[in-house]
Amino acid sequence: MAAHITSPNEPFPRPDHISQATTSHRQGNFVISSRKLPISKAGPIDAMEHSLGIPVPEMIFGDNIVAIEHRPTGWKIEFNAYGALDAVDKTDKNMLQVAYAKSWSASREQTSAGIKDVVKPYDWSYSTTYKGTVSTSPSSSSSSTTSSTPLAPPPPPPTAAATPNTTGSENASKDTTTEGNNKKLDFTPTDKPIPIELLKRRDPILFFDEVMLYESELDDNGISVLSVKVRVHEQRMLLLARLFMRLDNVVARIRDTRVYVDFAAEEVTREYTAKESGIEDVKRKLLMTGLVPDAVTVALRDANKIAELLPTVEQTLESVSLKS
């Protein structure tokens, strides 16, 4: 039975909620875990906003997590809302939104209000470049059980005395890595791509989940949503963290982080791809596929359809070998 919550600041989640909401699967030397809990409450949201130095999206799932851990080394990559929002530009150095100010104002009846929103001193579209939080802890037990201890919640934001982080743009293209990480276990550039053909095989799916991290309707002017999907097969697995951002009449963005694991080789490959185009160009391409105008409007809400039409503006490929 769900717990009765009486106050927006009441501590949540409790340990029993964490345990019930966390699912783990062990495959070889790797443990894949996911956790889904309700939208964060007012108290945790306030603390997160103070720590980040920016307002958070309307729907923030601060306790949700997807993680991949290599038990022998303690190496782990984790995706959570706090890390993702910390990678949002929190300065005025990224002028992309300002460059679109003219288009934005032309599409709004209240031009001055539109321009005011566009030049906020942070990327209010929440277009994160988050590639996951990588950490290394002491080696875990090599037990052959099929699940691990439920993940703890993300680290609590710093106290009120802490200084908000304002360097998001400077580290935008980097993943978050804990201090003291073993350099031998860092991602390094590679030219070996993720084997898409192997992933297309109809191998049995041993574990699957989809976890929402945050969503914003951009003041009713579009959508920005970050979610993570993971599927595990006997010999390999794939994680996809996707940001889909659409600003009505202005721009569409897809930012994908794919994490591929070869269980036998104990090798992890990470591919980051950023795609972007103006909305009018996307509409034109959709019409060229034979869609009628009403169907184009529907298609603009489908990240999978949009991703096929957007040109790639940035891509990186890196890997780490964890086999001893």
Buried (B, 14 or more C-beta within 10 A) or exposed (E): EEEEEEEEEEEBBEEEBBEEBBBBBBBBBBBBBBBBBBBBBEBBBBBBBBBBBBBBBEBBBBBBBBBBBBBBBBBBBBBBBBBBBBBBBBBBEBEEBEEBBEBBBEBBEEEEEBBEBBEEEBBBBBBBBBBBBBBBEEEBEEEEEEEBEBBEBBEEBEEEEEEEBBEBBEBBEEBBBEEEBEEEBBBEEBEEEBBEEBBEEEBEEBBEBEBBBBBBEBEEBBBBBBBBBBBBBEBBBBBBBBBBBBBBBBBBBBBBBBBBBBBEEBBBBBBBBBBBBBBEBBBEBBBEEEBEEEEBEEBBEEBEBBBEBBEEEEEBBBBBBBEE
